[in-house]
Amino acid sequence: MTLPAGQGLPLHRTNSNVYMFVVRGTLTISLADNPAQVYEKGTIVNIPNGIEMYARNEHSEVLELTVVKAPAPQKPVQMSK
């Protein structure tokens, strides 16, 4: 995943355990109600399932991440009408 300067993911709740490896740039991420943290190139961020997160690139260099979800997220259950 690549995020240009000023771009980010929408605020959302994780649907699996998420591991983000910062390949290039600097990741700024808010998890649950905690203040934003900054992670540099070479860092792995472990985000548990069900956590509200807001990840973004607040720096000038392009942010490149490798994202792994394990176990794979389950498809949402369709609700009958």
Protein Blocks (a to p, Z undefined) as FASTA:
>chain_A
ZZdehiacdddddfbdcddddfbhjddddehjbccddddehiacdddehiacddddfbfb
dcdddddddddddddddddZZ
